């Protein structure tokens, strides 16, 4: 009996030893990094929509106040949506928020980010709580740690160089049904506090396009007409108006010009303008015609981010008169008669969609 009891005690010790080994020594995620930038620069990069779009999410909505919420979409670089609520905000010093995301379902986390000046640098300290102990949590915990390392590295790259760290990064693609190829399509929707006529003009009148999108623009306002677009830096694109219905629909042939290593081809961009009961506008954008391969994947990712950046800038210009491209400027868009008159009959009715 004594030998049996001794054996049981030994097995119990081994069992407890294995349990202790399985439990992570620390289940909070803690990451820190020095960034050669001021605290206000780093804080802005993490809290302002237009700053965030340049390096991290591809779509974002932020109500930056304690109790305010946020939503972030990381597609096509990550198959992930995240939402949460701001719990405490001390500008340039501390940011605390709750979060839940599709890549960690049923994990309700709290993230605290501290910003401490250190000479020419800012020490960024991230603490994420909400992780439980146990074997099933270990893999998610490791993924979360790796994720924060990548986020802080990207933040450092952006704050110190101004470059988008996502350029050249592979995009995620969902597995297609058996026998069906993957088709890349960009679909986005925006609500503007402006009538459809005003939003339509912002996309078709030259001096409206330059207030939020382009440096120079020339528009032949008719079906099969051309739109010449010139951005800051001199990049030029010539689109063709394929279909047109005044204040309702606009379809453009959008050439790649070999950008991001793609072949010279023409993609299709469709804009649809839907009035709301409050006389606002829901703009639907669909960009399709992408090919397959690494070059097309890069082009798709950059184009997705580009549409998000510019169409949110259009929202800022229409609703607040502020152009957020490369600094702050006043860009008030008012309605004009140009492109607001009745279009010729052949232009008013869009041909049947293929």
NORNOR-V741479 format. One line per field, one symbol per residue. ss: DSSP state (a for helix, b for strand, c for the rest). phi: phi as a letter, one per 30 degrees, with the letter a starting at -180 (. if undefined). psi: psi as a letter, one per 40 degrees, with the letter a starting at -180 (. if undefined). A space follows every 50 residues. Layout:
ss: ???
phi: ???
psi: ???
//
This chain:
ss: caaaaaaaaaaaaaaaaaaaaaccccccbbbbbbbcccaaaaaaaaacaa aaccccccbbbbccccccbbbbbcccccccbbbbbbbbbbcccbbbbbbb bccbbbbbbbbbbbbbbbccbbbbbbbbbcccccaaaaaaaaaaaaaaaa aaaaaaaaaaaccccccccccccccccccccccccbbbbbbbcccaaaaa aaaacaaaaccccccbbbbccccccbbbbbcccccbbbbbbbbbbcccbb bbbbbcccaaaccccbbbbbbbbbbcccccbbbbbbbbcccccaaaaaaa aaaaaaaaaaaaaaaaaaaacbbcccccbbccccccccccccccaaaacc cccc
phi: .ddddddddddddddddddddddddbcdcbbbacbdadeddddddcbced deddbbdcbabbcdadjdcabbccdcdbdabbbabdcabbeibabbacab bddbdicccbccccbbdbidcbdcccbccjdcckdddddddddddddddd ddddddedddciddddeiddcdbddddeicddcdbcbbbbccdadeeddd ddcbcedddddbbbdbabbcdadidcbccbcejjdbbcccddbabeibba bbdcddhidiidddbccbbccbccdcddicbcccbbcbjddcjddddddd dddeddddeddddeddddcbicccdhjcbdbdccdbddhcdddeedcdcd dddd
psi: ddddddddddddddddddddddhidheihhiiihhgiidddddddeehdd ddeeecieiihhggiheiiihhheiedighhiiahhdhhhhedihhiiii idegiehhihhhhihhigbeihhhhhhhiehiiiddeddddddddddddd dddddddddddeiheeheiiiihihiihehihhhhhhihihhgiiddddd ddeehdeddeeedidiihhggiheiihhhhiheehihhihhdihhhedih hihhidfeifeiihihihhhhhhhiidefahhhhhhhieiaiiddddddd dddddddddddddddddddefhhehfahihghhiiidheeihiiddddhi ihi.
//
